[in-house]
Amino acid sequence: MATISIIATNTALFLLTGMGDSGNYDWLILEFDRINPLQWVTSTFMHASWSHLIGNMIFLWCFGLIIEGKLGWHRFSLLYLGLAFADGAIGQIPMFLFTDGQGGALGASGVIFALLAVAVIWAPQNDIHFFYVWGWLFYGTIEIPISVVAFFYFAVEFLQVAWTGIRMSTPMLHLLGMSAGIPFAIFMLKHDMVDCEGWDLFSRSGIRRFGTSRVSGNSDNEPVDEASHRGCNTLSPAATTTPHSALTRPKRDPCATAFESFTRAVRANHTEEAITCFARLRQNSCVAAVPDSTLVAYANQLSKTDRYAERLLPLRYLASRSSKYSNNACLQIAIIELRHNDDPHSAVRILRNMRLPLTEQVANTRKKLLRAANARIREQQIGETEPIG
């Protein structure tokens, strides 16, 4: 809600202030010949061109959703304004005090780089889906962790500053934005203003986490609570009778507990535990948060143990998603329906709903399965029409 509202506000102001030709609205941008706290915020909503606006809004959508998902729309809105205020201050004050005050700055990129810094501290292993086109012939998506994205952009901006020298420039403003985001992220994590559920940069690096985990006595490598160590069960009565842990440990999200337990069970090839945890994920409507690669690993694990009925569930989720796994999941569903459930009608239905275009190999497999399913349907129809006795 907040991310979309901020994008809409940026777009509206761009349209209302001349679409980049904002000569009459210079009082809204970051002017270096004065100190104006109002401009620290308003300048982040001003843009110089359509490409400037669209590029910033794409990355605001990307990082904003990650952080708003952890904070909620109201706290994310306050964080965004706080980052804008800090970024504007560290951009305008030094330029006014230590230079001739010529020039100015505008755009949301400084705040977006601050959001990137926050995201890499709170969720370094979250994947970002990038769409690529190569020569108009090859296209697809690739998943890149936030930590890799952050390192790439930091390296690009740092090298530009190193090459051109330390002066106020777009790369320098981006680096200043990142420097504004880091203390916000660490402060909120330290004071338990955000629950990263053990997936923050410090916990994943093996560093003792800030906040409640230091009090609760968990070891450095135990960012999750007892519930996740025992699979998908809730805390036992014995565990809840300890006043110390009850007072210091915040209530955990059932989705987070089930997700962590499910991922751990899949990696350890504990089939029964994985089935139980997946049922808990479905019960809490949390399957959408499970990455495609984890669902594929779970489906393959069930295939090795001939658990075809349970295997249909993750395959149906994969088939419903727009990813590189969806068509292969449809083929696997059709095979199960045809060979194990003796339901050629369901096999035909899923094969006809496959997403185009198909690779040659997938198209050939689909054709063979359709032929086999239609043949089986004809056999069933003949069997139903044959007279008895």
N, C-alpha and C positions, 0 to 999 in steps of 0.2 A: 504493500500500500504506500509506504513512504517513498520507496525507490521510484515507483511510477509517478507519484506526485511531484517529486523533485525533478524528474525528467520533463514532466508537463510544464512545470514552472520555468525551467530553462528555455524550453521551446517557446512558451508564451512571451517571455521577456525578449527573446531574440526577434520575434515577429513584431513586437510592439516598439522596439527601439531601433528600427531601421534595418534589421537583418544584417548587422555588421557595420553599417554606416551610422555609427552612434555618436556623431559629432556633438549633438545636442544633449547627449547623456553621459558626457565624460565624468560627471560627478558620481556616476555609479561604478566606474572602473577604479582600479588601484593606481592612483596618481602618486608619483614619487616625490613631488614637491611639497608634500604636506603629510600630516598624520591625521587620518580620519578613520576611526574605528568602524563607522558605518560601511565604508568601502571595503573593509576586510571581509565582509559577508557578501555585499551586493556584487562585488567584482567576480565572485565565483559563479554567478548566474548570468554573466554577460559573455558573448562569444563574437568572434570577428568574422566568421563565414559559416556557410552551411557545412563544409567539410570539418571545420573546427567543432561545430556543435554535434554533428552526427558521430564523429570519432569519439568524442568525450562521452556521449550518452550511451554508446555501446558498452564501454568499459564501466561506466557508472552502473548500468544494468547488471553487468557481470558481478562486480565486487559488492555492489549494494545488496543484491539478493542474498549473498552469503552472510553478510554481517547482519542485515535486518532479520534473517532467519534465526540468528542467535539472540538478538536483543528484543525483537518486536518493533512495530512501526514507531511507537512513541519514543522509546529510548534511542532508536537509530536516528530519528529526526534530530534529537538533541545532540547526539554524537556528531552528526554531519555538520550542524551549525557550529559546534565547538571546534571541529577540525578546520572549518572554513575561517573562523575567527583567528585561530592560531596560525594558520597558513598565511592569511593576509597580514598579520602582525609581523611575522618574521620576514615577509617580503617587503613591506612598506617602510618599517622603522629604520632598518640599516641603510636603505637607499636615501632616505631623507637626512639621516645624521651624517653619513660618511661619503656622500656623492653630491653632485650638483643638482640632484633632484629632477633630472630630465627623464621623460618617458613615463611609461606606465605598464600595467599588466591586466589581463582579464582572462576568464575561462575557468572551467571546473577541473582542469587537469591536475592542479596542485592538490585539491581535496581528493581526487581519484587516486593519486599516488599515495596519499595518506591512508585511504581505504585499503589500498594494496598492501601497505605495511601492516595494517591491522589484520587483514585476512591471512597474511603469511605467518603471523604469530598465533592467531586463533585456530586456523584450519590449514596448515601447510600441505596436508596430503589430499585435500579436496581437489578433484579434477575439474578442469575447465575444458569444455568441448569447443574446439575450433573447427570451423568449416574452411576447407581449402579448395582452390581451383587452380589447375595447372594447364595452361595452354588451351583452356575451354574444352578439353577432352577428358581430363582426369579430375575427379572431384570426390570429396568425401569428408569425413570428420576424423579428428585425432584428439585424444584426451591427454592433457598436459597438467601435471600437478601445479598448484598455486606457487609452491616453493620454486619450481623451475621458472615459471613466468616472472616471478618477482626478481630472481637473480638475473634473468635476461635483461629486463628493463633497467634494473639498477646498473648493470654493466654498461649498457648502451648510453645511459645518461652520464655516468661517471666518466667514461672514455671521452665523451664530447666535451665535458668540462675540463678534463685533463688536457685535451688537444687545444681548446680555444682559450684556456686560462680562466681563473676564478673571476667571474664578472656576472652581473645579473643577466641571465639569458633563459630561454625556455628550459634547457636541461637543468640549469641551476634551480629554477623554480620547482621543477619536478623533484629534485633531490631534497629541497627544503620541505616539500610536501611529505615525502617519506619520513623525514626527520620529525615532522610534527605528529605523524601517526603513531610512531613507535612508543613514545611515553604514554599516550592515551591507551594503547593496547595493553601495555604492561601494568599500568595503574589499575585498569578495570579488571584485569585477570587477577592481580594480587589481592584486590579487595572484594573478590567474588561478585562482581557486578555482571559477570558473564560466565556461563557454564559451558566450557568446551569439552566436558565429558572425557577428559584424558587425551584428547587429540590435539592439544595445543603444542606449539613448537618446543616448549620446555619439557613437557611430559614425554613427547615422542623422541626427544634427544637424550632422555635418561637423566635429566636434571630435576632435582626435587621441585615439585610444583608449588606455586604460591598458594596461600589461602588455606582452606579447610583440610586438604590432604596432609599438610604438615602437622596439623593438630591431631588428626584422626589416627595417625600412626601407620599409615600405609607406607610401604617401601617405595623406593624411587621408581620401580618398574611396575607399580600397581595403581594405575590411575582410576581403576573401576572399583566398585564396591563389592561386598560379599555376594550380592545377588547374581552378578554376572559371572563370578567364579563358580557358582553352582549351576550354571546354565540359565534357564529362563524362569526359575522359581523365584518367588518373592522372599524377603527376609523372613527367617524363621523366628518363632516367638523367643527363642533363646538369644538371638542376635538383637532383637528389638528391646530387650530388657536392660541393655547397657545404657545408662543415662548419658555417659560421656559421648558415645558415638551418635546417640539420638539427638543430642543438642548441637553437635558440631557438623554433622554430615547433612547436606541439603537433600531434599527428596529428589530422587532421580526420575528422569523421564522413562516410562516403560519402553518407548521405542529405542532409546539409546541402549538400555540394558539388553533388550532382545537382539538388537543389531550387533552389538559387540560380541555377545555369546554365539550368535549364528555365524559370524565371520570366523571366530576362533574355532568353532566346531567343524566348519568346512575345511579350514586349513589343516586341522588335525585329523581329518577323515573319520570323525566320530559321527557316523550316519544317523543313529537314533537321536542323538542330541541335536543334530542339525535339523531333523524333521520336527522335533518338538519346538525348537526356537523359531523355525519358519512358520509354524502354526501360530505362535505368539505374535510374530510380525504381521500375519494376515489378520489376526484378531484385533490388533491395534491400528490396522490400516497403514502400516509402515513399510510395505514392500517397495513402494516407489523410491525409498531412500537407498535401497540396495543396488550397488553398481552392477552393470551388465556382466562384468567379468566374474563377480562372485556368484551370480545366478547360474552362469555357465558352468563354473566349477561344481556347484551344488548338483546341477542336473547330471553332469558327467559322473559324479560320485554315486548318485542313485542308479545310474545305468549299470555301473560295475556290480551292484548288488541286486540287479533285476527288480528294482522297486519302481515298476512302470507307472502304477497309479499315482504315487507321490511325485514322480518325475514330470507328469503332465502339468502340475501346478507352476513350477518355475518356467517351464517351456511356454506356457500360455502368457505369462507376464512378459517374457522376452519377445514373443510374437506380437504383442500389442504395442511394443515400443518401436520408434523409428531409429533403428540402429543397424549395424552391420550383422548383428546376430539374428534379426527378426525372421528373415526368410529361412535360414537354416533351422531355427526353432520350429517354423511351420512344417518343414519336411519331417523333423523328428516327431512332431505331434501326429502327423499323418501316418507315419510308420507304426506308432503305438496303437492308434485307432484301428488301423487295418489288420495288423498282425496279432495284436494281443487283446484288443477289445472287440474284434470282429464287427466293427462299425464303419463300413466303407462310406456311408453317407457323410459322417463327420469328417472323414479323411478328405473327401471331395470338397466339402465346404471350406476347410482350412486351406487347401491347396489353391482354390480359386480366389482366396482373399490375400494371396501373397503380393507383396509390393513390387512394382516394376520400377526400373528395368531389372531383369534377372541376368546373372552371369550364365555363360554357356553350360557350365557344369550343373548349376542349380536348375536351369531350365530343362536339361536332359533328365535329371533325377525327378523333377516334378512331372514330366511327361510319363515316365515309367510308372510312377506311383498312381497317377490318374488312370492310366491304362489298367493297372492291376485293380484299383478300386472299382472302376466301372465294370470290369469283368466279374468281380465279386458281387456287385449289385445285380447283374444279370443272372448269376447263379442263384441268388436268393429269390429273385422274381420267378424263375423257372420252378424252384422248389416249392414256392407258395401256390403255383397254379397246377402242379401235378395232382392227379386224383389219388385218394387214399384207399388202400385195400384192394 
